[in-house]
Amino acid sequence: MAAPAEPGEIEGYLGLRDVRVELDLGKARGGGEGGAGAGGGFAVCFWLYLSGSARPSPVILHQITAGDGNKLPFLALSEGNKLLLFPLLRLHKQAPSSSNSSPWTDTTYISAVNECPLEHWIHVGCEVTENVMRLHIDGDLVAEAHLCSLSSQPDNQDDAYQVCLLGNNGKVDGYVYNIQVLSMIGTIQEQYAENPPSKLSIDYSCCDGIEEGDDGIWCIVGGKASCRRNFMLEVVLTNAFGEHMNKDTQIVASLVYADNGALVEKSRDDAEPPLLIACEGLEYPAESRPLPILRGRALFKLKISQLSSKCDNKLFRIYFSTLHTRKYPFLEASSKPIRCISRGRPSRPLSAAKRTSSATVDEIHLLNNGQGLDRDGKANACSLSQDQSSVACLHPSKFLKVEGDGTETHKMVSQLMVCLQSKQARKMVVEAQSVRTESTMSDSDSIDARSSWSGSDKDEAETLSDAMIFRYCLEGTYERSTFLKGAASSINVDDLITLANEVSLYSGCSHHRNQILISKQLLEEGAVTWSIISKNKERALWSSAVPEIMSNFMDIAHSTNRGLSEQDLEVLRGIAGCGDDLGRNEFDRLWYWLYPVAVSLSKDKINSLWGCTAPVWIEGLITTEEAENALRSSRELLKKPGTFVLRFPTTRSWPHPDAGSLVVTYVGSDNSIHHRLLSLDVSDARAGSLQDLLLQEPELLQLGRVDRLPTAMKY
């Protein structure tokens, strides 16, 4: 029926030029107007993908008869980019003739209501009986026509029923998948649902180590090995319904020029490859290290050795494609334009001690225990002078960080300990001197002496900790977590506060501060929780881990009446990457994501949002795909601009600065979906609930709804 796949092709996918389908018109005889119930007819079903270069009025599928070389339209695009279905030759009197041509104003056809989307998969079902033709798009009937049948007694019995459908030979760039001729018309919906095609794309919400300019161009630090920085991109393989596909597929990354897609070559034979990939702390040419798709995703940690300035200031792109297969546009993905630059060491800001926002011991307690509740649930007298949850404002999430190889992380911990030990020793000496001289000094003299030493002590600490602070700011999430695991268990709370404030200042991101402040309790409670779950064994059953995870989540989040649903737990299982059981590594992945979320939910404004059920402001722990699907009326149509949902980003784990933050996913005025981080900024405090503050944003007009099964699990 359809041409077999050639070497390198993926089974089921065909270019339009390779499509050839033989039709037996005898099966359509006797179909009448009742369709499948009348005992006749057939349906031609397939998935269709048209590239962005497709123009209105091309014929997608031609129909020809035996002994006649004339190609007449069967399926085409109108001038308004709507699919048109034409009657069938030798079956219907209204079939097109050679005298008909585009735009087919004098020809009978049926038309889809909506435009055919380009660079997206749609399912097409062409139902044919003797007296009726129907057009189905994505399983829904969109058009039908009652036609007049030709005589069932043909002049030439040998070729009377021979009609062939041929794909457009080169005039339109398109592809079909799983094309079939079904004798049972009622199976169109089944064919639509059972085996959807794949599409490769980049999850831009998971980018890291990238700074995006106002012009939309990414700025990435590259060049020499001593200067270039890691950045992360995650590609996702989904089906036509937006669901992740767990296929045995490998993805390879390449560096290409943004204007023409040509590969960026090495500047000389002995030069490094333009694009490098980090694997287990080592760098390899990216094209030599493809990554497998796991649970529908592949995370690439990349570096660029070639600078734009050495390539006539041209822009680059990262190009992803499947390995050892024909290059299909739907199995390729390209990043936004990239300008690769060389950047020196950042300069130290002046008057650091005066400009940094200081944390207190009380603030650490509040960050770990919400609004001052102890672990037994009793209120304490602590209060935050600076409420981090005072106001919501939208801003794009931009990052300027890199992923290191992790080989020198222990040096950061050692350097920090030397710095802090030196600081502590000098403080003890000065305090002892202060005690000995206190009886001979006035109160004002004593205060002046202590103040003078305090300033000297801080200057010394800042000087010794510069390398460590800058290194933390420049490293990636994995290296930061490794560093904090070693440091948090060795330093006291005051020194943790100093580290948090300094990193927050020099990185220019206050969110780093919160991640450092919660690290000590996050690690301690995680170790206790795992010990309870595992009972000192290497692995534990997921079913036995759920009650303890749920209990800890509700305690930390101060949630008395809302736990986690079955769907929430499935999201957590996906984050952990575990099956029916989990080990310590899987538990840590889950805990590093869940703990910051629970801490955020413990804050008054977000806690009330989580507890609100009429309407449900935060549906639960949902993925990016679930959030985007909630903003669609159908696969092609988005809901009203201003419709939004709230979610926690599933790819941001401690100590990433955005871990535990809320993200607003909404339909913009440009009729596209946007993702924005919800910034809780103390500098612009306003009264009122977070619900009211959200609706005051001009781009947010109405709350959307995520359709999830209404099952809940509580323990």
N, C-alpha and C positions, 0 to 999 in steps of 0.2 A: 504493500500500500504506500508506504513512504520509503524513501531511499535509505539504505542501511548506513550506520555511522562509519565514517572513515577513521583511520588511525589518528589518534590525538583528539578526536571528537568525544564528547560526553554523550552517552546513550540518551536518546529522546530529544536532544537539541538539534535543530536544523536551521541553516540560513534559508531565507525565503527562496533563493534561487535553486535550492536543492529539494524543494517540496514538490512531490508528485503523488496525487491520490486518485485512484480509479474508483468511479462511482457506478453502482448497478441500479439503473433507474427502475428496474423491475420491482425493487423493494419499495419504491414510492407509490407504485400503482395500487389503488384501492385504499389509500390512506384516508381519503375523504377529508372532512373538516374536523373530525374528532381527534386527530393526532394519534397518540399511542393507543387510546381506547378503541379506535376504529380498526386496528389490526394492520396498519401499513405505515410506510414512511421510514426515514432514517435521519440521523443527525451527524453533521461534521463538527467535531469539537476539538479545540486546541487552545493552548496559551499563546498569546501574541505579544511580542516586544518590538516596538518601533523606536529607532534611534532618534536623537534630537535633530538629525539632519532631514528627517522625513518631511515632505512638503505636501500641502493639500492636493487632492485630485489624482494621486497615483493609484493604480490598481494593485491590490495586495495579492489577490488570487485570481488568476484567469481561469476560464472554462473553455475547453475545446472539445470537439466531437471527432470521432474516427472518420478519417478521410477528408477532413476539413482543417486547413491550416490557420483559419481565423481565430485569433485569441480575443475573447469577449469577457467583460468583467463579471466576476461572481461576488467578490468582496473588495471594496474600495474605500478610499477616504474622500469625503466631500470637501468643498472649499472651506467649510467651517470646521474641518478636522473631525467630522463625525463619520462613524462606520456606516457604509451603505451595503445592503445585501440585495442581489439581483435574482430574478427568477431563473430557473434552470433550463438550459437548452434541451429540446426534444421531450420536455415534460410540460412546460407552461407556454401558453400562447403569448404571454407578455414578455417572454425572454428577449434580451437585447439582440440586436442585429449589427452587422458590420457597418451600417450607416449611422449608428449611434456613436457619439464620442463625448468626452468630458466637456462640459459639466453635466451631461446626461439629463438635460432638462426635458427631453421628450421621451424618456425611458422610465419604465416602471421599476421601482425599487422600494425597499423599506429602510428607514433610517433610525439610528440610535438617537436618543434624546441629548445625551451629554457628549462633550468632546472626548476624543480618544487620547488618553494621556501618553506623552512620549517618555521614553526611558523608564517605563514601568510595565510590569506584567499585567495583562488583563486576560480573562478567560472568555473565549468566543464560542458560542454554540449556534450553529446554523441548522435549524429544523426544517425538513423538507417532506411534504406529502404531495399528493396529486393535485390538491386544491388549496393548500395553505403553505405559507412560508413564515417562519418565526425566527426572530433574532434574540438570542440570550447573551447578556453581558454579565460576567461574574455570577452566573447562576440565576440571574433574574431576567424574566421576560421583559424586553424593552420595546419591541415592535413586532407586528404581524400584519399579513395581508392575505386576502382571499383571492385566488387566481383561477383562471380558466385552464382546464386540462386539455392537452392535445389528444388526438385519437390514440387509443391503445393498440391499434393495428398499424405497425410501421411498414414502410415500403420495403425496407431491406432488413430482414430478420437478423442478419449477422452482426451488424453494427448499430442496431437501433438503440440499444441500451448502453452504448459505450460513450461515456462522458468522463473527461479527465480534468482535474484541477491542478494547475501549475502555479508555483510561486513566481512573483515578479523577478525577472532576470536582470538584476543589477540597478534598476531605476529607483529602488527604495531599499534602504538599509534596514532590514528587519529580521526577526527570528521567530520560530515557532517551537513549541515544546509539546510532546506527547499528543501529536495529532492522531485522531482516531475517527473511524466511521462507525457509529453505533446504530444497530438495528432497532434497539429499544429506545424510543425518544425520551421516555421518562427518566433515563439514566444521565441526563445532562448535569443535573445537580450533583450526582454522585461523582462523576468524572471531575467536576470542578473542585470538589472537596478532598478527594482521596490522594492526589499526588502533585502538589503545587511545585513550580520551579524555584530555583535559587537566585539570590541576588547578593552580591558582595558590596559592602559599604563601610565607611569609617564612622565610628562612634565619636563625634566631636566632644561629647561631654566627658570623655576619658583622656583627653590630651593633657600632657604635663611637660614642663620644661620649655614652653612656647610662649612668646609674647606676641600678641596680635595688635597691629596698628589700627588706627582709625580707618585706613583704606582697605582693611581686610587682609593685608599681607602679613604673613607670619614672619617673625624675626627670630632666628635661631643662631646661637653662638657656635661657630665651627672653626675649622682651620687646623692648626697644629695640635698634636696630642696633648700638650700641656695646657691648652686653652679651650679646646672644644668641650661641649657639654652634652650629656645625654638628654634626649627627649623621648617621650613615649607616645605612641599612637596605637589605638586598638581597632582592629577591623572585625566586623561581624558578618556572619553568613546567615541570612534569614530566608525564609520562603516568602511566597507572594502575600501571605497573610501577616508578615512581620514577626513570625515565630522563629526562634533560633533553631538552626539545623546542626545536628551532631554528625556530620559526614566525614568520611575518611579523605580529607582534602588538605593539601599543603599550600601555603601562601608564601610568596616570595616578594621582597621589597626591592625597588630600584630607585635611583635618583635620575630624574629626567628634567629637561628644560620645560618651563611652563608654557612657552609660546608654541612649540611644535611637537612636544612629546618625545624628542630624540634623547637617547641615553647620554648622560654626562660621562665623558671618558676621562681616564687618568691624564694628567697634564704631561707626564713622561713615563717611560717604562718602569722606572724604579719608584714611582710615587705610590702613595697609598690609594686604595680604592676610594672613589668619591663618597660612598655610603657604607658605613660600618654598623654591625649589629653586636650588641653585648650579650654574651652567653656565658653564664657561670663565671663572671668576672673577667672574661677575656673578650677581645675584639676580633671579629671576623668580617670578611667581605659579605655584605648583606645578601648578595645574590647566591652565595654558596651555602647559606644557612636558612632554608625555608622553615616556617613554623607550621605545625599542625593546627587544625581547627579543633578546639576542645570546648564542648558545650556551646558551640556556635561562635566562639571568639578566639582571637589570637592577639596577644599583646606584644608589640615590637618595641624594644629599647634600642634606639638608633643614635648614631652620631654622623655628622657630615664633615668630611675633611677638606672639601673643596669650597672656596669662598666665592661669593658672587662677584667680588671685585676683580678676581682673576679670570672671570669668564665674561668679560665685556659687560659687567653689571647686570647680567641676565638673572631672571628669577627661576627658581627650581620648583619641582613638586616631588612628593614621594608617591610612587606608582606601585600599587599592589595588584598581583594577578595570581591565578592558580598555576600550579607547577605541572609541566608535562601534559598540557591540554591545549586545544585550540583557543586562541584569544577571543573570548566573547566579551562584548562590552558590559554585560550584566554580571560578569565574573571578574570585573576589574574595578578598581577604585583609585582615585587620585586625590591628594590632599589639596588644600588651598595653596596659592602661590607662596613661595618661601624666599626670603632674602637671607642668605647666610653671611654673617658678619663675624669679625674678630673683636672681642671685647676684653679690655684689661681689667685689673683688679679694681673693685669699687672703692671710691674714696671714702674716708671716714668722716661722718657728719660731725659738725662742731657742737659743743655744749650738749653732749650726749646725755649726761646725767640729768639735765634740766628738762630735756624734751621727751624722755621716755615716760610712759605711763607705768607706774609701779604697781606690782601685785602685793597682796598681803597674805599672811597665813590664813586669815578669815576667808579671803577670796578663794584660796585653794580648797578650803573646806566646803565652801558653797558650790564651787565648780563640780566637786565630786559628789556632793550630797544635796544638790538643788538649792532650795531657799532656806538652808540652815537646819535641815532635819538630820539628826543622828541616825545611825544604822538601825536603832531600835524604834525609829519613827517619831521620837520626841523632838519638839522644837527647841532650838537653842537661841541665844540672844544675839548671835552674829547678824550683821547686816552689811550689804554691799553698798559702798558709797557710789560706785559706778555700776549701774545696772546694764549688763551687756545685752539685755533683751528689750531695750526700751523702744526701738523704732525699726520699722522695716523699710528698706529702700532697695530698689533693683539696680544691679549693675552686672556687666558681663564678667564672667569668670576668666581671668587672665593669669597666667603663671609664668614665672621666670625662675625655673629650678632645673636641676639636672639630676640624672641618676649616675652615681659613681660605681666603681667596680667593687667597693666594699673591702678592699685589701688593707686600707689604712684606718678603718674605723676605730680599732683599738688604740691608735695613736691619739685620736680625739679624746677618748676617755682618759687616757694617761695624762694628757696635757691639762685637761680640766682638773684632775685630781691634784696635780702639782701646783696649779694655780690656786686652788681652793685651800690646800694644806698650807701653802705659804701665807695666804691671806689670814687663815685662822691662827697660825702661830704668831704672826705679828700682832693680831688683835689681842691675844692672851697676854703678850708682853706689855702692851700699852695699858691694858686694863689693870694689870698688877701694879704698874708704875702709878697709875691714877689712884689706886687704893692707898698706896704708901704716902702719897703727897696730899691726899684729900684733906687731912686735918690741918695742914698749913696753908691751904688755898681757900680763897673765898668761893662762894657758890658760882659767881660769874666766871672766875678764873677756871674752875673745874669744867664748867660747860664749854668755855672757849677751848680748853685743851682737848676735850673729847671731840668737839666739832672739827678742830684742826686735824686730828688724827683720822677722823671719819673721811674727810676729803682726801687725805693722802692715801688712805687704804683703798679707797675706790679707784683712784688714779692708777695705783699699782695693779689692782685686779683687772682693770680694763686693759692695761698694757699687756699683761701676761695672757689674757684670754682672747686677744684679737684673732689669732690664727684659728682657734677653736670655734669662735663665733662665726667667722666668715665661712669656715669649712661647713658648719652645720647649715648655714643659709644656702650654700651652693649645692649641697648633696641632695640625693633623691630620697624618696620615702623609705625605701628599704634600709639604706644606710643610716638614716635618722632614727629609725626604730631600733636598729642594732645598737647604736650609740646610747639611746635613752635606756635601753634594757640594762646596759652596763653602768650608766651613770646614776639612774634613779635609785638603785639599791645601795649606792655608796655615798651619796651626798645628802645633807640635811635639807629641810624645807626652805630655809632662808637662801641657801645657795641655788636651789631649784628655781626660786623666784628670780634671783639675779640672772640666771641663765635665760629664763623665759623673757624677761624684760629686754635684755641685750639682743637676743635673736629677733624679737618683735621689732625693735628699733632698726637694726641694720638690714633686715629683710624687707622692711616696709610693709609687713603684713601682721596685723594684730592677732590673726587667727592662729599663727604659730604659737603664740603665747599660751593660749588655752590648752593646746595639745600637750605642751610641756608640763603645764601645771597639773593636769589630770594623770600624767604618766605613772606617778608613784602608786596611786591607789588603783589605777587600771590594771597594772601588772600584779599587784598584791592580790586583788580580788579575783583576777583571772586565774592565778595559781591555785587559790583556795577552791574556786568553782571546779576547775579541772580535777583536782584531787578528789572532790566529792563525787564527780561524775564517773571518773575512771576507776575509783577504788584501788589506786596504785597499780593499775594495769596499763599496758601500752595503748589499748583501744577500748572504746565503749560503744554500746549500741545507741543509735540515734534516738530510738524510742525512750530509752532510759535517761538520755541527756536532756530531752525536751523539758520535763518538769522543773529541773534545776535552772535551766536557762531562762525559762518563763518567770520563775520566782525572782531571780536576780534582776531581770529586766524590769519587772513591776516595782521592786523595791527601789532601784536606782532612779527610775522615771517618776516615782511617787504617783503611780497609777493604781488606784484602788478598785476601779470598776471596768478597766479595759486592758486585756492582755494582748496576745498575738493570735491571729486566726490561723487556720490550716494553710491558707495561701501565704501568709507572712512567714510561716515556718518553712515553707517550700523555697521562698526567696532566700532565707537564711541558709538553707541547705545548699542552694546554688552558690552562695557567697563562700561557704566553707569548702565547696567542691567535694562533698562526701556522699556516700551512698547510704547503706543501712547501718554502717558504723563509722566512727571517726576517731582519728588519732590526735595527738597534741598539736600538730601543725594545722590540721583542719580546724580544730577548736580555736586556735589563736587567730586564724583568719576571720572566723565568725566573731570572736570576742572583740578584736580590734575594730570591727565595723559597728557592732551593736552597742558597745559601751558608750562611745561619743554620742550616738543617737539617743540613748537613754538619758545621758546627762543633759542634752538639749531639751528633751521632753520634760525634765524636772523643773525647768524655768517656768515661772508663773504664766506668762503670755502663751508660750507654746503648749504648756500643759493643759490650759483651758481649751486650746485649739484641738488637741488630741482627744480630750474628753467630750467634745461637742459631737452629738449624734443627730441633731436635727437643725441643719443638714450636717452630713459627715464632712468636715473640712479636711481631715487627713485620713484617706481611705485605709491606710496601712502601709506596709513595706512593699512598694510596687516598683517595678522595673521601668526603664525608660520607654520600652515598647508598650507597656500597659498604659503609661501616662499619655503617650501619643495616640494610641487607639481610642482613649477616652475623649479625645478632641476631634474625632472623625465621625461624621454622620454616615459615611460609607468609606470604602477603600480610597476613593478619589476625592471626596468632598470633605472639607473641614467644617467644623461648627462655626458659629458666629464669632467674629473677631472679638477678643476680650474674654473668651471662655478660658478658664485656667484650672489646673489641679496642682496640689502640693505634694512633694515627694522628698525622700532622702536619697541622695545619689548613691547607688549601689556599688560604685567603683571607688569611693573615697573612704579609706580606712585610716585609723590612727597610725602615725602622727601626721597624715596629710592635713594641711591647714583647713580644708573644707570638710573634714570628717565630722559627721553629725549635723551639718548645716542643712537647712531646708532649701529646696530648689522649686521655683515656680516654672511650670511648663504651661505655655499659653499660646493661643492663636493671635498673632500680631495683625496689625492693620494691613500688612502686605499679604495676608492670607497664607502665611507659612507658620510653622511651629517654631517657637523659640524656647530656650532654656536659660533662666537667669537665677543666679544665686541670691538668696534672701539674706541681705546684710543686716545684722542687728547692731546698729551704730549708736553709741552713746552720745555722740556729738550733735545729734539732731533729735533729741528726745521729744516725743509728743505723747500726750495723754490719750487714753482710749484703748480699746481691745485691739489685738492684732488683726482680727477680722475686719474691723473698721479701717485700720491703717492700710490693709491690703486693698480694700475697695476704693480707697482714696487715690491709688495709683491710676493714672489715666489709661494705662494699657490693660488693666484688669477690671472687667465689668461684671462677670458672673462666674460662679463656681461650677465646674464641670463634675461629672459623676463617672467613677470607674466601675464598670460592670464586673463584679466578682461574685463567686458563689457565696450565698449567705450562710456559710458554715463558720462556726467559731469554736476554738478549743481553749478551755481554761483549766487551770490546775490549782 
